[in-house]
Amino acid sequence: MCRTYTNTCPASQGCGGRDSSPGECRGIQGIRTNGLPRHILARIFHDRIGPMEMELAAYERGSYELLLQMVLMDPFTKSIHQAKALLDGILALPYHEEMRQHYK
């Protein structure tokens, strides 16, 4: 038995189930899996990947409408009026001239 980490240490962890000196056992080992199912990953990343994809598409096309759709995906956005006010406010800032020209 391995006294270093557990009462019984399987042979695969280094000490072969016999008494061992400290450092001979490898300790707690992670369980290898094939990962989470895709539908669970999609739900986990939904709030991160969706808006990022929308932002990239808006940038590639220079689309104000796609940028607006991205803002509307945010759960804190309550109306299209609020989303437009936010975007227009950001684009109206004097140091965002290039951005204003890009998103038409």
Steps between C-alpha positions, in 0.01 A plus 500: 500500500619845415503728803594805297160593350238228552446181696513292183706603204445306176804366322436741212586793729852393568527318833328176399284492812799441728632730767691778334719786591372857455519615140474151355123525438386747235202624701160596366463440128245657268241288323541502124175548310389570146376844607149632542232432238471768231150608605626575852804689367272699270292608797805587709658711225175642361539832679863536393532357151174628352571869560863461390395337172246779447763765571745342255232480230408864563863602470561300182193650332516844659138445600334728754198266502709197604664710769151596618396132504805422713400762757145361499639155593612640837250408774529851649374659178128558543402661169617583150481869599745438785735304270496772233562771761802307630651443155432852381653638821815294453531587132447870574811520717762717327774235520282242323505668158646191328242278664220735393624482140534121513152415634244636257 
